[in-house]
Amino acid sequence: MTVTASQPQASAIPAATLILFRQNPQGGAPQLLMIERGAHMRFAAGAAVFPGGRIDPADRELAAAVAPFLDPDDTAARIAAIRETLEETGLLAGVSQAVTADLARAARDYLATVGALGPVLERFALSLDLAALVPFARWCPPWERAFDTRFYLANLGTGDVALMEDGSETARLFWASAMDTLDMIARGEAQALFPTVCNLERLAAFESYAEAMTAAHARPPALICPWTEAIDGIEHLCIPEDAGYPVARRPLSTTSRGTA
């Protein structure tokens, strides 16, 4: 059976994720921050994903307050990506001020108390730098209650920052190049959802954050709605051939559907 779609289902859940780059301390390809989700999580348990999560009403309220003339969906997604990254990893990205380990720790603790990014910004006199997040991709499978996820790039430079698991959703945090993470998945040392694998394959082609950013600006994200298709009698998950990804189809039996 073939299932295709060009738009998300009405029940799709808006979400955002942040692909964080840092320079490799040993040289070579840049590293990306990956999260191993807790084994108890209802969605993508144990999977390696980029930090992120669903867009909350408070993210939309903050978007309307700080950028009323910009695309409200895009702005709210950027805010959600910043908030979720702080919550899950302890990294405070996407703000105009210099961030110390103590500031990030205090901001994360306060976020856990108030549950929204706006009060955190106000308490610590921070302002958002939304342009620091570069749109890279947007994925939404065509099934009910799927996540309609916007992917953004951001750069931490040297990456000399403190990380700490959140003790609930996050089981492990690690830095690895896109190719190293793909190798871990191939060896069975990590698992990942179909969109994560596809984006890692695309990211593996870039030798620097600047190269990835240039490519992202040259190809504004188009919505990708994967579909299932029988090829030679075998069910495959597929994406458009011209979407900019090295691999456009893979057997369903070797993938996890998901969208993070």
N, C-alpha and C positions, 0 to 999 in steps of 0.2 A: 504494500500500500504506500502511496506517495502522499505526504502531507506538506503543503506549501502555504506560505502566508507572507504578505509584504508589510503588514501592520500588526502591532501587538493586540492581543485580546483585550476586551474592555476590562477584564479582571486583572490585567498585568499590574505588578507592584513596582512603582518607580524606585530606582536604587542608583547608587553611585559607588565607584571604587577608584582608588588612587594607586597608580604604578609609580613607586618611588625609586629613583635612581640614586646611586652613589658611585664615586670613583672606587675602583677595585684597589685595596691597599697593596696588593701584590702586582698591580699592573694588569693590563689586558682588558677584556670586555667589561663594561660597567656591570655593577651588581644591582639587583632588584630586591626589595624587601618582600618576603613571602611570609604568610601566616599559615600554620597548620591548625585547622579548626579542631575544637574539642570533639572527642569521640562521642560525647553525649548529645551533640547538637542535632536538632531535627533536620536541618538542611545542610548538605555537604559535609557530614560528619567525617573528620579525619582528613579532609581534602586540603591541599595546598592552594591558597587563594591570595589575591591581593587584598589589602585592607579595604573595608568598605561595608556598606549595608544600605538598608532602605532609607528613603527620604521621609523625614518626619514633618508634621505640620509646623513645628517650630522652625525648621529650616526654611520653609516657605515664608513664614512671617519675617524672619531675618532678611531673606532675599528681597522682599518688598521694601523693607526699611532701608537697606544699604545700597540697593541698586534698582530703584523703581523703574528705570527706563531700559533695563536690559531684559533679555529673555528670562522670564521668571522660572521656567523649568530648568534651564541650564544653570542659572545662578543658585537655585536651591540644591541642585545636584552637586555643585562645587562645594557648597557649605556642608552638605551631608558627608562628602568625601573627607573634608578636613576634620569634621567632628568625629566620624567613625575611626579615622586613623589615630586621632588623639586617644580615643577611648580604648582601642584595641592594642596599640603599640607604644603609647607614651610619647609619640612624636607630634610636635606642634608645627605643622606645615601650613603654608598659605597665609601667613601674616606678614605685615610690613616690618615689624620690629625684630631685632636680634633675639634669638631664643636661647636661653641657658638651660642646662639640665634641671636646675632648681625651679625655673619658671615653668617648664613643661610638666614637671612632676606636680607642682601646685595647681596648674591649670587642669590637669587630668583629674586630680582629686576633687576639684570643685565641680568639674563636669559630671562626675559620678554622683554628686549631691544634687545638682540642679537639673541635669538631664538635657540641657540645651546649650548651644554654643554662644548665643547672644549674651547671657549673663556672664559667661567666662570672659568674653572680650571686654565687657564693661568693667568687671572687677579688676582686671590686670592691665587696663588701658591699652588694649590691643586693637589694631585695625586690620581688616582683611586685605590680602593681596590676591584677589581672585584671578588676576592675569598670570599668576605663578603656576596655575593649573592649565595644562594644554589639552584640549579635547583630542582623544585618540581613537575611540571606537564607541559603538553603541550596539548592544546585543539584546534581543528578546525572542525566546522561542515562542512558537504559536500555540502553546497549550495553556490551559486555565491556570491562573495564579502564578504564572511565570514572573521572574524578575526582569523588568525593563531597565537594563543596567548601562549607565554611561561610564566610560573609562577615561581617566585623565592621567597625564604625565606630570611629574614634578621632580625637581632635582635638589638633592641635599649636598651636592659638592663632595667634600671629603667624607661625609657621613660620620663624623666624629661625634656621635650622639649616643645617649643612653636609651636602651630598649627594655621593656618589661611586659611580660604577658599579663593580660587583664584578669587571669584567674578564673574566667568563666568561659567565654567564647573561644579564647585563644589558648591552644596547648603549647605551641612553640613558635618562635620567631626566628627567621634566619635570612641572611643575605647570601645571594647566589646569582651568578649570571643567568640569563635566560637559557643558554645552552646547558649549563650545569644542572639547572632545575629539570630540564627536559631529560637529561641523562639519568637523573635520580628517578624520574617517573618511569623511564624505560627499564631500569633495573629493579623496579618494584619497591624502591626505598621511599617513594612518595606517590600519592595519587592526586589526580586533578580532574576537574570538569572539562567538558569539551571546549567551551569558550576560553578557559584559562590556557589550555594546551595550544589552541590556535593563536592566541595573542602572544604566548611565549615564543612560538615559532616565528611570528612576525618580528618580535622584538630582538630575536637572536641575530637578525641581519644587521643591527646597528652597532657600530663600534664606539659610540659616545652618546651622551644625552643630547648634545647639539644635533647630531645626525638624526636621532629619533624625533626631536622637536621639528626639525626642518621637514621631515617626511610627513609628520602629523599636520603641519600647516599646509602642505601641498595637497593633502587628501583629507578634506573635512569629513568627519564621521558620517557615514550613511547607515541607517538602521539595518542590521543584519538579523534576519529571522530564519534560523536554521530549519531545515525540513528533513523528513525521512524519505528515503527513496530506495526501491529495490534495484540493485545493479547486479546482473548475472545471478539473480535469485538470492542475493544477500542484502539485508537491510543496511543502509548507510545513513549516517548523518551528513548533511550537505549544506554548503553555503555557496553564494554566487562565485563563479570562477574569477570575476573581475573585481573582487572586494579587497584585493591587496594582500591576501594571505597565501603562504606557500602551498598549503594543502587545503583543498576545497571539499574533500569528502573522506570519511573513514568509516570502517565497519561499525555498526551500532554495538556489536558485541564487545568492542574494545574501548568503548567510551562511556563516560558518565554524562548524562544529558545536561543538567544544571546550567546556570548562567552567571557565574561569578568569577 
